Amino acid sequence: MTQLILAEAALTPEGDLGRYWLRLAQGRILGAGHGHPPETPDLHLTEGVLAPGFVDVHAHGGGGAAFTEGADAAGTVLTAHRHRGTTTMLASLVSAPIPALLDQAERLRPLVETGELAGIHLEGPWLSCAHRGAHEVSLLSDPTPEAVSAVLEHQAAKLLRYVTLAPELPGALEAVARLQAAGLVVGVGHTGADVAQTRAALSAGASAATHLFNAMLGLHHREPGPPLALLEDSTAFLELISDGVHLDPEMVRYVWHSAARNGGPRRLVLVSDAMAGAAAPEGRYALGTLNVDVADGVARLQAPDGAQGAIAGSAVTLAEAVRRSILDAGIAPGEALMGATANPAEMIGLADVGRLLPGGRADLVLLDPAWQVNSVMRRGRWLGEAPGPGPQTDAPAG
């Protein structure tokens, strides 16, 4: 038994918005095409935009829980984000001693092996002390050959997909080459590197910017820092936290258009960088060993005497990043949606999510005219109420 869905407006594999149909069965897309479907659809979506489920390659938590807390807490994180449109996630782990990080990764192994998680992102400990952001300074270290070997030779290495490091650290360029050769994506981030050091990292195998502009030197006229090298490299993927806090919408628009002219819009990757307070009530949460206060939609490190602490991740989901990119930064809807679907999937090498193509997973998100999430399907099952004439809770598509 199959289900045929027709959407008057869907994100096509080419990145356009247009009429598109899908045939689904057993959690997969069996067939897809532009224009009229081959027969009368079971579900005809006449309003809103249908897109692939969102793919978040940089998130630490949500729903009041964090990935560092183990598999049960990770389940809470995944549920919170899935109901807001994100059907594929990497688990981002903050800086800790290497043995502790590997232990945290092992605790998530069941979720990776069943496909509930797409893998693990190590954001640290190989970061710059001066640009550490919300990472405990005492836990930072250099990517020495011994440290890299400890990661790559551990059984948890097979769970990893993405590593962030600062290329100016001792041993960093050798580390980049070894990590890339092992099949990992390497992102330049939390760094005080200059242009030359960043270009050297890209030449060694780095292929991404971890939250571009945040926790790194900016585009100063005498010290342009990593952003210049990353923007000029036509193949580097660029993470953007489009939450109205980490980046001004004008900067989002500038980066988007600049990168689109040099390598194309496929380089732009929207991320949430969400911590435990995303999709949860405002209050105090932990990010690694640090306390974070979420107030007025902003996550900041706890600071004494009423001082304003540093930004510590975000309290948004990827759906909010998409909406802000469209409405506040003026990004074309198709491009913004690709930045949350096909582009991040390509960045970390996922072939069966991010585009509505035959063989892919039946992961869908329906957005209303205000770009709010209306309905979500994961692996062929609607989460909560399905679109259409009546409610349908966790009912399989075929």
Backbone torsions as a table, in degrees:
resi	resn	phi	psi	omega
1	MET	NA	133.0	-178.2
2	THR	-122.2	168.6	174.4
3	GLN	-127.1	134.6	178.7
4	LEU	-109.9	122.0	-179.6
5	ILE	-115.8	132.6	173.1
6	LEU	-117.3	127.3	176.2
7	ALA	-116.2	129.6	176.8
8	GLU	-68.0	-25.6	175.8
9	ALA	-138.0	115.4	179.4
10	ALA	-139.0	155.4	174.3
11	LEU	-79.0	109.8	-178.7
12	THR	-77.8	163.6	178.8
13	PRO	-59.3	-22.7	179.2
14	GLU	-81.7	-8.1	179.7
15	GLY	94.9	9.3	177.3
16	ASP	-97.8	165.7	172.7
17	LEU	-105.7	121.3	-178.1
18	GLY	-165.0	178.8	179.9
19	ARG	-67.5	131.8	-172.7
20	TYR	-155.5	142.8	179.4
21	TRP	-122.5	155.1	-179.1
22	LEU	-136.7	137.6	171.1
23	ARG	-110.2	122.1	-173.3
24	LEU	-117.8	145.4	172.3
25	ALA	-163.5	140.6	175.4
26	GLN	52.3	39.6	175.0
27	GLY	77.7	9.2	-177.8
28	ARG	-127.5	161.9	173.6
29	ILE	-90.8	113.4	179.6
30	LEU	-83.5	-35.1	-179.0
31	GLY	-153.1	158.0	-179.6
32	ALA	-159.8	154.3	178.5
33	GLY	-173.2	164.9	177.7
34	HIS	-83.4	154.5	172.2
35	GLY	75.6	-138.4	-173.8
36	HIS	-79.0	137.5	175.9
37	PRO	-74.1	164.3	-177.4
38	PRO	-70.2	-15.3	179.0
39	GLU	-154.9	177.3	-178.6
40	THR	-62.5	127.4	-177.3
41	PRO	-72.6	151.7	172.9
42	ASP	-75.2	-30.0	179.7
43	LEU	-138.4	122.0	-179.2
44	HIS	-113.9	110.9	-178.5
45	LEU	-94.1	109.9	-175.9
46	THR	-100.0	-12.1	179.5
47	GLU	-126.8	154.4	177.9
48	GLY	79.2	-173.1	-178.4
49	VAL	-126.4	129.0	176.6
50	LEU	-94.3	130.5	-179.0
51	ALA	-135.3	163.9	170.6
52	PRO	-62.1	156.3	173.2
53	GLY	-57.8	145.5	-176.8
54	PHE	-70.4	151.4	-179.0
55	VAL	-121.7	112.6	-177.6
56	ASP	-108.5	112.3	-176.6
57	VAL	-94.2	1.7	-179.1
58	HIS	-148.1	96.2	177.6
59	ALA	-153.4	139.3	-177.4
60	HIS	-102.8	-22.1	-177.5
61	GLY	179.9	-167.4	-179.8
62	GLY	160.1	160.2	-179.9
63	GLY	67.5	18.6	-179.7
64	GLY	91.0	2.6	-176.7
65	ALA	-128.6	166.1	-179.0
66	ALA	-132.1	150.8	179.9
67	PHE	-63.5	-26.0	180.0
68	THR	-68.4	-11.1	-175.0
69	GLU	-91.3	2.0	176.4
70	GLY	106.0	-178.3	-171.2
71	ALA	-64.9	-40.9	-179.5
72	ASP	-63.7	-45.4	177.7
73	ALA	-64.2	-38.0	178.5
74	ALA	-61.3	-36.1	176.2
75	GLY	-61.1	-37.9	175.9
76	THR	-64.0	-43.2	178.5
77	VAL	-59.9	-49.7	-176.5
78	LEU	-61.6	-42.5	179.6
79	THR	-62.2	-43.9	-179.0
80	ALA	-60.3	-43.5	-177.7
81	HIS	-77.0	-35.2	-179.7
82	ARG	-61.8	-40.9	-179.6
83	HIS	-70.4	-6.5	175.7
84	ARG	-113.5	20.5	169.1
85	GLY	101.9	-11.5	-177.4
86	THR	-92.8	108.1	-174.8
87	THR	-102.4	-7.9	177.1
88	THR	-134.1	130.8	-177.8
89	MET	-141.9	145.9	160.2
90	LEU	-92.9	148.3	174.1
91	ALA	-94.1	112.3	178.9
92	SER	-88.7	127.8	179.9
93	LEU	-110.1	134.2	-178.7
94	VAL	-83.8	168.3	-174.1
95	SER	-54.8	138.3	177.0
96	ALA	-162.5	167.0	172.6
97	PRO	-56.6	146.5	-176.3
98	ILE	-52.2	-46.9	179.2
99	PRO	-58.9	-37.3	179.4
100	ALA	-68.1	-40.3	178.2
101	LEU	-63.5	-43.0	179.8
102	LEU	-65.8	-34.7	176.1
103	ASP	-66.6	-41.9	177.3
104	GLN	-61.2	-41.3	178.8
105	ALA	-62.7	-43.4	-179.6
106	GLU	-61.4	-35.9	179.4
107	ARG	-66.4	-20.2	178.2
108	LEU	-96.0	-0.9	-176.2
109	ARG	-52.7	-45.9	-178.4
110	PRO	-57.0	-36.3	-179.0
111	LEU	-73.5	-33.2	177.0
112	VAL	-71.9	-44.0	-176.4
113	GLU	-67.9	-25.8	177.0
114	THR	-92.4	-2.5	179.5
115	GLY	83.4	4.9	176.2
116	GLU	-66.5	-35.8	170.8
117	LEU	-111.1	144.0	178.3
118	ALA	-82.6	-8.0	-178.6
119	GLY	144.6	-168.8	-173.9
120	ILE	-126.3	142.0	177.9
121	HIS	-114.4	120.9	174.2
122	LEU	-91.9	105.2	174.2
123	GLU	-97.4	80.3	-174.6
124	GLY	114.3	166.7	17.1
125	PRO	-95.5	9.6	-172.9
126	TRP	-88.4	63.0	-174.9
127	LEU	-122.3	161.6	178.1
128	SER	-74.7	131.9	176.5
129	CYS	-61.4	-36.8	-177.0
130	ALA	-73.3	-17.7	-177.4
131	HIS	-128.5	39.5	-172.4
132	ARG	-77.1	-20.5	-177.1
133	GLY	59.9	-125.0	-177.0
134	ALA	-97.5	42.6	175.4
135	HIS	-115.0	134.0	-179.6
136	GLU	-64.7	122.2	-172.8
137	VAL	-60.8	-35.4	-177.3
138	SER	-68.6	-13.7	-178.0
139	LEU	-97.7	-2.3	-179.2
140	LEU	-81.8	150.9	-178.2
141	SER	-153.7	173.1	179.6
142	ASP	-92.2	149.6	178.5
143	PRO	-81.6	66.8	-179.7
144	THR	-67.4	159.4	176.7
145	PRO	-54.4	-37.5	179.8
146	GLU	-66.4	-40.9	-179.9
147	ALA	-66.7	-41.7	179.2
148	VAL	-65.2	-40.3	177.6
149	SER	-62.8	-38.3	179.8
150	ALA	-60.5	-34.1	178.0
151	VAL	-77.5	-52.3	-172.6
152	LEU	-70.3	-25.6	-178.6
153	GLU	-92.8	-1.7	178.7
154	HIS	-86.7	150.2	-179.9
155	GLN	-61.3	-24.1	179.4
156	ALA	-71.2	-13.4	-179.3
157	ALA	-57.7	-31.4	-178.7
158	LYS	-70.5	-12.3	178.5
159	LEU	-88.8	-14.6	-173.5
160	LEU	-85.0	146.4	172.9
161	ARG	-126.3	-22.1	-165.1
162	TYR	-150.3	134.9	177.7
163	VAL	-133.8	133.7	175.0
164	THR	-103.8	135.7	174.2
165	LEU	-149.6	164.5	177.9
166	ALA	-97.1	118.1	-171.3
167	PRO	-71.4	-10.4	179.6
168	GLU	-84.8	-8.4	-177.8
169	LEU	-71.3	151.8	176.6
170	PRO	-58.3	130.4	179.3
171	GLY	84.0	0.3	-172.1
172	ALA	-66.6	-42.5	-175.7
173	LEU	-67.3	-38.8	175.0
174	GLU	-64.4	-39.2	178.7
175	ALA	-62.7	-43.4	178.7
176	VAL	-56.6	-48.1	-177.7
177	ALA	-62.6	-41.5	-178.9
178	ARG	-69.7	-41.2	179.8
179	LEU	-65.8	-43.1	179.6
180	GLN	-65.2	-39.9	178.4
181	ALA	-64.4	-27.1	178.1
182	ALA	-82.2	2.4	177.1
183	GLY	92.0	12.2	-179.0
184	LEU	-96.4	145.6	171.1
185	VAL	-79.0	133.1	179.3
186	VAL	-113.9	125.3	179.1
187	GLY	-109.0	139.5	174.7
188	VAL	-85.1	121.4	-178.5
189	GLY	-166.8	166.2	-177.0
190	HIS	46.7	60.4	-166.3
191	THR	-139.5	147.5	171.0
192	GLY	-107.9	20.7	-178.1
193	ALA	-61.6	151.1	172.8
194	ASP	-91.8	-176.4	-176.7
195	VAL	-61.3	-46.0	-177.0
196	ALA	-62.8	-42.4	179.7
197	GLN	-65.8	-36.4	178.6
198	THR	-68.8	-42.3	177.9
199	ARG	-63.3	-36.6	178.3
200	ALA	-64.0	-39.0	177.9
201	ALA	-65.4	-40.6	177.5
202	LEU	-63.9	-40.7	177.9
203	SER	-65.5	-32.1	-179.1
204	ALA	-77.3	-14.8	177.6
205	GLY	133.5	-4.3	174.4
206	ALA	-64.4	144.5	-175.0
207	SER	-137.3	11.5	-177.0
208	ALA	-151.6	160.0	171.4
209	ALA	-110.4	122.4	175.5
210	THR	-79.9	120.1	-172.9
211	HIS	29.7	78.6	-178.8
212	LEU	-47.5	134.5	-179.7
213	PHE	80.7	-31.0	-178.2
214	ASN	-85.4	134.0	-179.3
215	ALA	59.9	40.3	173.1
216	MET	-156.9	161.6	174.9
217	LEU	-58.4	145.4	-178.6
218	GLY	-94.1	-167.9	-179.9
219	LEU	-86.8	72.5	175.8
220	HIS	-84.1	147.4	-173.3
221	HIS	-68.9	-20.6	175.9
222	ARG	-106.7	-23.7	177.9
223	GLU	-131.4	81.9	-172.4
224	PRO	-66.9	-22.1	174.2
225	GLY	68.9	-171.5	-176.2
226	PRO	-59.2	-35.5	-175.0
227	PRO	-56.3	-36.0	-179.2
228	LEU	-62.4	-50.1	-179.4
229	ALA	-62.9	-39.7	-178.3
230	LEU	-69.5	-38.8	177.5
231	LEU	-69.0	-35.4	-177.6
232	GLU	-76.5	-23.4	178.8
233	ASP	-76.4	114.3	-170.9
234	SER	-72.9	-6.5	-178.6
235	THR	-110.8	-11.1	-175.8
236	ALA	-73.2	133.5	173.3
237	PHE	-79.4	144.2	-174.5
238	LEU	-123.0	108.5	173.7
239	GLU	-70.8	136.8	174.8
240	LEU	-131.1	130.5	172.9
241	ILE	-97.1	94.4	-175.1
242	SER	-92.9	72.1	-177.7
243	ASP	-116.8	5.6	-178.0
244	GLY	78.0	0.0	-180.0
245	VAL	-116.5	-54.9	-179.2
246	HIS	-68.2	-35.5	-179.0
247	LEU	-136.7	135.6	171.8
248	ASP	-66.7	141.6	178.7
249	PRO	-53.8	-31.9	177.5
250	GLU	-63.4	-37.2	178.5
251	MET	-70.6	-38.6	175.3
252	VAL	-57.7	-46.0	180.0
253	ARG	-64.0	-41.5	179.9
254	TYR	-62.1	-49.7	-178.4
255	VAL	-62.3	-43.1	-177.3
256	TRP	-60.3	-49.8	-176.9
257	HIS	-70.7	-35.0	178.5
258	SER	-65.2	-47.5	-179.8
259	ALA	-67.4	-35.6	-179.3
260	ALA	-63.1	-31.1	178.0
261	ARG	-78.6	-14.1	-176.4
262	ASN	-131.5	82.6	-179.4
263	GLY	109.9	-19.8	176.1
264	GLY	96.9	161.8	-177.4
265	PRO	-66.3	-11.2	177.3
266	ARG	-61.5	-16.6	-178.9
267	ARG	-75.9	-19.7	-172.7
268	LEU	-85.5	125.5	-176.8
269	VAL	-126.5	111.8	175.7
270	LEU	-78.6	134.7	176.7
271	VAL	-131.3	158.1	177.6
272	SER	-91.1	-35.0	-169.1
273	ASP	51.6	33.2	-174.9
274	ALA	-67.2	140.9	171.2
275	MET	-109.6	-172.7	-171.7
276	ALA	-56.0	-29.4	-176.6
277	GLY	-77.8	-4.0	175.1
278	ALA	-72.2	144.3	-179.1
279	ALA	52.9	39.4	-178.5
280	ALA	-152.3	162.1	177.6
281	PRO	-61.5	152.5	177.2
282	GLU	-67.8	150.7	-177.8
283	GLY	158.4	-156.0	-177.1
284	ARG	-104.8	133.9	-179.4
285	TYR	-137.6	167.0	176.9
286	ALA	-102.0	141.8	170.7
287	LEU	-126.9	99.5	-170.4
288	GLY	65.0	-123.8	-179.9
289	THR	-95.3	2.4	-173.6
290	LEU	-106.4	150.1	175.9
291	ASN	-92.2	137.9	-177.8
292	VAL	-127.3	133.0	176.1
293	ASP	-103.2	129.1	175.5
294	VAL	-106.4	116.7	179.7
295	ALA	-144.6	138.2	-179.3
296	ASP	54.2	34.6	176.0
297	GLY	79.5	6.5	-177.3
298	VAL	-119.5	135.3	177.6
299	ALA	-100.4	124.0	179.6
300	ARG	-135.5	150.0	175.1
301	LEU	-60.6	143.0	175.3
302	GLN	-60.7	130.8	-178.1
303	ALA	-126.9	146.7	-178.2
304	PRO	-77.2	156.8	170.1
305	ASP	56.8	32.7	175.5
306	GLY	75.6	6.1	178.2
307	ALA	-68.9	158.8	-179.6
308	GLN	-89.5	119.1	-179.6
309	GLY	-79.3	169.5	179.4
310	ALA	-68.1	150.3	174.3
311	ILE	-58.5	134.5	-175.3
312	ALA	-129.2	83.8	-174.1
313	GLY	69.2	-163.2	-179.4
314	SER	-131.6	168.1	176.7
315	ALA	-112.7	24.5	-178.9
316	VAL	-113.1	166.4	171.5
317	THR	-107.1	172.1	-178.0
318	LEU	-64.8	-30.2	177.5
319	ALA	-60.2	-40.8	178.7
320	GLU	-67.2	-36.9	177.3
321	ALA	-63.5	-39.7	177.1
322	VAL	-63.7	-48.2	-177.2
323	ARG	-61.6	-43.9	179.8
324	ARG	-66.5	-36.2	178.9
325	SER	-62.5	-39.8	-179.5
326	ILE	-74.2	-52.2	-171.2
327	LEU	-81.2	-36.7	-175.7
328	ASP	-96.1	-39.5	-176.9
329	ALA	-95.2	-9.8	176.7
330	GLY	74.4	24.6	177.7
331	ILE	-75.8	138.8	178.5
332	ALA	-57.1	134.5	-175.1
333	PRO	-53.1	-43.2	179.9
334	GLY	-61.3	-41.1	-179.9
335	GLU	-68.9	-41.3	178.5
336	ALA	-62.3	-41.8	179.3
337	LEU	-67.1	-37.5	175.8
338	MET	-63.6	-32.2	178.7
339	GLY	-67.5	-14.9	178.5
340	ALA	-112.9	4.3	-176.1
341	THR	-133.3	-84.3	-174.7
342	ALA	-66.0	-39.8	-175.3
343	ASN	-65.8	-51.2	177.2
344	PRO	-63.2	-34.5	177.3
345	ALA	-62.1	-42.5	178.2
346	GLU	-66.4	-38.9	-178.6
347	MET	-55.9	-41.5	-176.3
348	ILE	-106.0	11.0	171.5
349	GLY	77.1	35.4	176.9
350	LEU	-97.7	122.6	-174.0
351	ALA	-96.2	-18.5	-171.7
352	ASP	-109.1	12.3	174.3
353	VAL	-134.0	164.5	174.4
354	GLY	95.9	-19.4	177.6
355	ARG	-138.4	146.9	-179.3
356	LEU	-88.6	80.2	-176.4
357	LEU	-128.4	150.9	176.5
358	PRO	-55.6	136.9	-177.7
359	GLY	95.6	-18.6	-179.1
360	GLY	-78.7	166.9	177.7
361	ARG	-70.7	145.2	177.4
362	ALA	-82.1	69.2	176.5
363	ASP	-110.1	119.6	-174.0
364	LEU	-135.8	151.9	170.0
365	VAL	-136.1	131.3	176.8
366	LEU	-105.0	122.5	-179.1
367	LEU	-105.5	139.1	179.9
368	ASP	-81.4	176.5	-177.2
369	PRO	-60.0	-18.6	176.9
370	ALA	-94.3	9.8	178.5
371	TRP	66.6	29.3	171.7
372	GLN	-97.1	149.4	179.8
373	VAL	-70.0	125.9	178.4
374	ASN	-99.1	-51.2	-177.9
375	SER	-145.5	152.8	-178.6
376	VAL	-134.1	134.4	172.2
377	MET	-118.1	135.1	173.3
378	ARG	-130.0	125.1	-179.0
379	ARG	51.9	41.6	174.7
380	GLY	83.5	4.1	-179.6
381	ARG	-119.7	130.5	175.4
382	TRP	-72.6	135.4	176.7
383	LEU	-95.1	110.6	-175.2
384	GLY	82.0	-140.9	-174.8
385	GLU	-84.5	128.9	179.1
386	ALA	-82.1	156.8	174.2
387	PRO	-70.4	159.1	178.2
388	GLY	118.3	-162.4	-171.8
389	PRO	-73.3	-19.0	-176.0
390	GLY	-153.0	167.5	-179.5
391	PRO	-71.5	152.2	177.9
392	GLN	-152.3	110.6	-174.6
393	THR	-102.3	116.4	178.0
394	ASP	49.6	38.4	179.1
395	ALA	-89.2	131.9	-177.2
396	PRO	-70.6	146.7	174.4
397	ALA	-91.5	92.2	-179.7
398	GLY	91.2	NA	NA
